[in-house]
């Protein structure tokens, strides 16, 4: 499983401000007589990019605007809906603090997933793999290389992955990709297959930013054979999805070699980078990284997992 840190989820102690914002937004939309599609178009014409899904979640109370680009969009939204400036923004609580401390607590929890397991299970059932989390797999991930590209605004532009598998039984013809988008407001990334595979059944959970897809091999492989595939996940922007200054993989089974590379746009070069990892209940391991001449860093994990391995950075 791959992804970046999860977007904010409403908690019980925030119920009142969340409801006030959602109620006020629903009322303003109803009074305006505009559809969400028309509102999105008017926002875009004023330079504010917000998906229809995000608008729907905001008015239903499933999510609330928190990232800076979303808060800026709310200001424009007030103008589009013809309501007083600040009438919506004033109903939002202060954003949750972010930074190294919040990322550390997330990485060190016993359950590192940034989404409910029930949401993942529902998608697995839709793609015809309800037992994927528990079943014995006959396809071993031997090596994996992730290249994560960070855009000029600090968001995640794309992730390109190259994976090598070895079959433990005859007739292995697919791999199940599970990807967690760190910023569900931005919508799911576009999945493209680049080498030796194509997309089969695929499902998306917009609320939790989850994508589950079958990557079907160009040909089945038999016991002992290896197969290399390459694919990419590309985001729309700007603004690009916030990645909370981190990228990681969660390995539910051991991997022989994992190479993670982060490449930064020239204007987003961080002041500090470090790799982090945790296997099962072992202590968090953290090591500083140095930027190379191409504004990038990399980290390698050998014979790793189960566990989480990633890179963090700060500006």
C-alpha positions, -999 to +999 in steps of 0.1 A: +000+000+000+012+035-008+004+070-001+010+102+019-005+114+052-042+114+055-064+145+052-082+158+082-112+138+094-140+153+116-139+142+152-168+142+177-155+172+196-157+193+164-193+183+156-208+217+164-185+239+142-186+213+115-224+213+115-226+251+115-203+254+085-221+226+065-256+239+074-246+275+064-231+263+031-261+241+022-284+270+029-264+294+008-262+270-021-299+263-020-306+301-019-283+307-048-301+282-070-268+271-085-258+235-090-225+222-077-212+220-113-220+257-119-205+267-086-173+248-095-172+265-129-176+300-114-149+292-088-125+281-115-132+313-135-121+332-105-089+312-101-101+288-074-099+251-082-123+229-061-137+196-072-175+189-072-168+160-048-151+184-023-180+208-025-204+179-019-184+168+011-182+203+026-220+208+024-228+173+038-203+177+067-183+147+057-152+169+054-143+205+060-119+229+042-085+229+060-056+233+036-047+268+026-058+265-010-092+253+003-096+282+027-088+306-001-114+289-022-140+294+006-134+331+004-142+330-033-171+307-027-187+334-004-185+358-033-199+333-058-229+326-035-235+362-028-231+360+010-211+383+033-173+379+033-162+357+062-197+343+069-185+308+061-149+311+071-159+323+106-177+289+112-145+269+107-123+259+137-086+266+136-067+240+115-050+212+133-013+217+138+009+200+113+046+193+112+071+167+122+054+159+156+021+151+140+037+130+113+058+111+139+027+102+159+010+088+128+040+068+118+045+052+152+010+040+158+003+002+157-022+008+129-003+029+103-032+030+078-045+065+071-080+052+063-105+027+079-099-009+071-136-012+064-133+012+035-105-008+020-124-041+025-154-026+007-133-018-024-116-052-023-150-068-025-160-046-055-129-057-075-135-093-067-108-098-041-126-099-007-099-121+009-068-102-004-057-091+031-057-126+046-051-150+018-017-167+011-002-150-019+017-168-046+032-137-061+062-122-042+072-086-045+110-089-050+119-052-057+101-019-058+112+016-068+090+046-062+098+081-076+076+108-060+077+142-077+069+173-056+055+202-076+062+239-073+035+245-047+047+217-025+020+193-035+024+158-050+026+159-088+030+122-095+044+089-083+060+065-108+065+029-096+086+000-110+080-034-094+095-068-099+076-099-089+084-136-086+058-163-089+054-190-063+030-209-084+020-213-121-004-189-138+001-157-118-013-129-139-021-099-118-012-077-088-036-057-067-026-020-062-039-002-031-032+035-031-041+061-004-043+097-017-032+119+012-055+148+002-090+134-006-103+169-015-081+169-046-098+138-060-081+105-071-050+104-092-050+092-128-036+057-130-015+049-161+002+017-169+037+022-185+052-013-190+041-049-192+007-045-176-028-029-180-056-019-157-083-045-150-111-038-124-106-006-105-126+011-078-122+045-060-134+057-026-135+095-029-143+100+008-112+083+020-090+090-010-085+053-017-079+036-051-078-002-056-070-015-090-060-048-107-028-045-127-030-074-152+003-087-165+008-089-203+013-127-198+009-151-169+041-162-153+049-196-138+066-207-106+101-192-103+096-167-131+099-129-126+079-101-141+086-063-142+058-038-144+058+000-143+029+024-137+022+060-126-003+079-105-006+115-117-025+143-100-042+173-115-030+207-106-021+233-097-029+233-069-016+198-064-027+175-036-011+183-003+012+155+008+019+167+044+057+167+036+059+129+036+057+099+013+057+062+024+048+026+016+031+002+040+043-033+034+020-060+048+045-087+036+084-086+034+101-071+004+137-078-006+145-043-018+126-010-017+140+022-032+122+054-024+132+086-043+117+121-038+124+147-064+116+184-056+108+212-079+135+240-077+113+263-057+103+236-031+137+224-020+134+215+017+158+225+045+159+190+059+150+154+049+150+121+068+139+086+062+118+067+088+108+031+092+090+008+117+085-029+115+058-044+137+062-031+172+099-022+170+110+013+178+109+040+151+141+042+131+150+076+117+180+088+097+189+121+082+192+124+044+212+148+022+199+164-010+217+155-042+226+179-070+193+173-087+171+184-058+164+149-047+168+124-019+165+086-018+164+058+008+167+021+005+152-007+026+166-042+023+147-073+035+121-051+050+086-057+063+060-060+074+061-023+083+061+013+071+090+029+053+090+065+041+107+099+038+097+131+056+109+167+049+105+202+063+111+236+048 
